[in-house]
Amino acid sequence: MKRAILSLGVLSLLAFTSCKENASSKIKTGNVAVAAERDEAAKQLPVMEFEKSEHDFGTIEQGTPQETIFTFTNTGNAPLIITDAKSTCGCTVPKKPEAPIAPGEKGELLVRFNGSGQNQVTKTITVTANTEKGQELLRIKAFVNPKGATPTGPVAQ
């Protein structure tokens, strides 16, 4: 037991005394400059600003297809790449732009709704992009009357 404790003590002493090298002398200045450039480039992000984040179709008849366009601007300082756009259900289909949106440029996201459901219907579209937040949420809503019914619900805007 004494030998084990003595051996452990000698190994610990050896480990502490062998680490006396100056770590800062091992830093390569070229690597520091490359890392600084990489970090600065990582700070440049696109910003997606929508003209509106919600669209109200008003009162519609059930089964009547609807569509709207959400227009946005890249107000950031890097190209905006939309990687995905999906809805909370299959009745709403977003179509994202395929090409990157340059800083200062406008883009459009087409959203189609097939008019299914009844009464007040709200659907959320999640747009995934290379922005700081990573995702943007858009909403569409409508008051859906059954086919052939007398119109009720809110008046279309």
N, C-alpha and C positions, 0 to 999 in steps of 0.2 A: 504494500500500500504506500509506504514511504517512497519507494522508487517511482511509482506512478505519479505522485504529487511532485517529486523532485524533477522528473522528466517533463511534466507539464509546465513547471515553472521555468525550466531552461528553454523550452520551446517558445514560451511567451516572451521571455527576455530577448531571445534571438529575433523574433518577429518584430518587436518594437524597435530594436536598434538597427535593423536592416532597412527600415523605412525612412531614413534620414535624408534621402535624396530630395532635391528641390524640384517639386512637381512643375512649377511655372517655367522651368528651363526646358521642359519637354514640349511646350506649346509651339506649334508652327504658325507663324504670322500669316502665311498664305491661307491656311485653313480658316483662320479667324475672319479674314476678309470675305471668303466664299460663304461662310455661315452668316455673316452680317447681310450680304446681298440676298441670300435665300430667305432670311427672316423678314427683310423689307418687302420682298415680293409676296410673301405669304400674307402680309397686312393689306395688300391691295385686293379688295373684294368687290363684286358687283352688288348693287342694291336694286331691288325690284320694287318699284312704286306703281301701284295700280291707280287708274283714274277712279275706279269704284271697286269695292270688294264684295258688293252684294247687288243682285239684280232681282227685281220683282216682276214676274210676268203678269201679275194681276189675276183676274178671274178668267179661267180657260175651261173649255169643254174637255172631258176625259178623252184621252187618246189623241189629242191634237198636238202634233210635234211642235216644239218651240226651240229657238236657239238665240243665243246672245254672244257677244264678243266682249271679253275683258281685255282692255288695252292697258299696257304697262310700259314704263320707261326704265331703262337701266341707268340709274343716276350714280352708280359706283364708278370705280376706276379700273375695272377688269371686265373681260367678256363674260356675259351671263349665259350659263348653260343650263337649260331646263332638262333634267334627267327623267322626270316622270310627272304625270298629271293623272290623278284618278279620283273617282267619286265614291260616295258612301253606298251607292247601289248601281246596278246595271242599267237603270232607266235614264241615267245621266252620263253622257259620254263627252269628256273633254278632249280636245285635239291641240297638242302643244306644238310650238314651232320647233323644227328640227335643227335649224342653223343657230349658232351662237349669236347673241345680241350684243353688239359692241357698246362701249360706254357712250351714253348720250342718245342712243338709238331707241326706237319704239318697237314693240312687238305685240302680237295679238294671240289670245287664247280663246278658241272657239269652244262653246259648250252647248251641247244638244240635249234636250230633255224630251222624252217621248210622251209626256202628258199623262202618265199613269198615276194611280193613287186616287184619293178622294179627300175633299175638304182642304184644309191648309197643309201644304206639302213644302218641306224645306230640305234641301240637299246641300251637302258640303263637298267642295272640290279641294283636294290637297295637291299643291304644286310643289314638287321637290326640285331644288336648284342649288347651285354652288354659292349661295348667299351666306351671310353670317348666321342667320337663323336656320337656314337649311330647308325650311318649309314655309309656304304661305297658304292661308286658308281663304277660299272664296265661297260665297253662298248664292244659291238661287232659291227663289220661293214662288209659289203660285197657289191660288185657291182653285181646286179642281172640282168642277161640277160633273155629276154623272151625265152620260150621253142622253140627250133628249130632255133633260130636266130643265125646269125654269131657273134662270140664273139667280144665284144667291151669292152671298159672300161679299167681300170688298170690291169696290169699283176699280177697274184697271187704271194704272197710272201712266 
